[in-house]
Amino acid sequence: MILNSCTRLDHVPDHDHREGPPGDLHRTAAERLGRDGQRYTVGRRAVVGVLGDADRPLTISEMLERDGCLAQSSAYRNLSVLERAGVVHRVVATDEFTRFELAEELTGHHHHLICSSCGAVADFTVAPELENTLAQAFAAVTASTGFHTEHHRLDLLGTCERCATTVTP
């Protein structure tokens, strides 16, 4: 076997991840993939590791920069499989780049700040009291409409600090 800097004999080391349920991120990802009839391959483990280390949703090019061993073609395929299995969530911003993050159940409940100028996406959380108020308001909406809510996501659209301070000539 020829070894290079991208050869993974022991797969990818476990990565820490943001707040989330107790347990192992990689074990949970493997279980979800298994329920979807998929294997937890080295490439999928690497994608989950990169996203687990991130503090915000990432574009594919950002993922490739963070792990030089990821191939662009397999990253697209792996993200599709991981998304279908409920491991990864797609975040659509205001620019042409789709971003990806681990599913909320793996990281903890959060919302997004989306810059309408540059498309940057940042995560944020709110105080539990406000989250409870939102949940009550959403429950009232679902009760009056008959809509069955699975979860909620709150995206705030506006201008990030960098874009707001950029002066155009």
C-alpha positions in Angstrom: 0.0 0.0 0.0 1.3 3.4 -0.9 0.8 6.0 1.9 0.6 9.7 1.4 -0.6 12.6 3.5 -4.2 11.8 2.7 -4.1 8.1 3.4 -6.2 7.3 6.4 -5.3 4.1 8.1 -7.5 4.7 11.1 -10.1 6.8 9.4 -10.4 10.4 10.7 -9.8 11.1 14.4 -12.8 12.0 16.5 -13.5 15.6 16.3 -15.1 17.7 19.0 -18.4 19.3 18.0 -20.5 22.1 19.2 -23.1 21.7 21.9 -25.3 18.8 21.3 -26.6 15.6 22.7 -24.2 13.4 24.7 -22.6 10.6 22.8 -20.3 10.3 19.9 -20.9 12.4 16.8 -19.4 9.7 14.5 -21.4 6.9 16.1 -24.6 8.8 15.6 -23.7 9.6 12.0 -22.9 6.0 11.3 -26.3 4.9 12.8 -28.2 7.4 10.7 -26.5 6.3 7.6 -27.1 2.6 8.4 -30.8 3.3 8.8 -30.6 4.8 5.3 -28.8 1.7 3.9 -25.5 3.6 3.6 -22.0 2.9 4.9 -20.0 5.4 7.0 -17.1 5.6 4.7 -13.8 7.4 5.3 -14.8 10.3 3.0 -18.2 10.7 4.8 -16.4 10.6 8.2 -14.0 13.3 7.0 -16.9 15.5 5.9 -18.7 15.0 9.3 -15.4 15.8 11.0 -14.9 19.1 9.1 -18.5 20.2 9.8 -18.2 19.1 13.4 -15.2 21.3 13.8 -16.8 24.3 12.2 -18.5 27.1 14.1 -20.8 28.0 11.2 -22.2 26.5 8.0 -19.5 25.9 5.3 -19.5 26.0 1.6 -17.9 23.0 -0.2 -14.9 25.1 -1.1 -14.4 26.0 2.6 -14.7 22.3 3.5 -12.0 21.4 0.9 -9.7 24.2 2.3 -10.1 22.7 5.8 -9.3 19.2 4.7 -7.0 19.0 1.7 -7.7 15.3 1.4 -11.3 15.8 0.5 -12.0 15.5 -3.2 -14.6 17.9 -4.6 -16.4 15.3 -6.6 -16.8 12.9 -3.7 -17.6 15.8 -1.3 -20.7 16.6 -3.4 -21.8 12.9 -3.4 -21.1 12.4 0.3 -23.0 15.6 1.2 -26.0 14.4 -0.7 -25.9 11.0 1.0 -25.4 12.6 4.4 -28.2 15.1 3.9 -30.6 12.3 2.9 -29.7 10.3 6.0 -30.3 13.3 8.3 -26.7 13.9 9.3 -26.2 17.1 7.3 -28.5 20.1 6.7 -28.3 22.4 3.7 -28.4 26.2 4.4 -29.4 28.4 1.5 -28.0 31.9 1.8 -28.5 35.0 -0.4 -25.4 34.2 -2.6 -24.9 31.4 -5.1 -23.1 29.2 -2.6 -24.9 26.5 -0.7 -23.6 25.9 2.8 -23.8 22.8 4.9 -23.8 22.1 8.6 -24.5 19.1 10.8 -28.1 18.4 11.5 -29.4 20.3 14.5 -29.9 17.2 16.6 -26.2 16.6 16.4 -25.1 20.1 17.3 -27.8 21.8 19.3 -30.7 24.1 18.4 -29.6 27.3 16.8 -30.6 29.9 14.2 -28.8 31.8 11.4 -27.7 35.3 10.6 -27.5 35.6 6.8 -25.8 38.6 5.1 -27.8 39.7 2.1 -24.7 41.5 0.8 -21.9 38.8 0.9 -24.0 35.7 1.7 -22.1 34.9 4.9 -23.9 32.7 7.4 -23.3 32.7 11.2 -25.0 30.7 13.9 -26.7 32.2 16.9 -28.7 31.0 19.8 -31.3 32.8 21.9 -32.0 32.6 25.6 -34.2 29.6 26.6 -37.0 32.0 27.7 -37.2 33.5 24.2 -37.0 30.1 22.6 -40.0 29.0 24.8 -41.9 32.1 23.7 -41.2 31.4 20.1 -42.3 27.8 20.6 -45.6 28.9 22.1 -46.1 31.4 19.3 -45.4 28.7 16.7 -47.7 26.2 18.5 -50.5 28.8 18.3 -50.0 29.2 14.6 -50.0 25.4 14.0 -53.1 25.0 16.1 -55.0 27.6 14.1 -53.8 26.3 10.7 -53.7 22.6 11.2 -50.0 22.6 10.1 -47.8 19.9 11.7 -44.5 21.4 12.7 -41.4 19.2 12.9 -39.0 21.9 14.1 -38.3 25.5 13.5 -35.5 27.6 12.1 -35.2 31.3 12.4 -33.0 33.1 9.8 -32.3 36.8 10.2 -31.5 38.5 6.9 -29.5 41.7 6.9 -26.0 43.0 6.6 -23.0 41.5 8.4 -20.6 43.8 10.3 -17.9 43.6 7.6 -20.3 44.6 4.8 -21.9 47.3 6.9 -18.6 49.0 7.5 -17.3 48.6 3.9 -17.5 51.9 2.1 -18.1 51.7 -1.6 -16.5 54.4 -3.8 
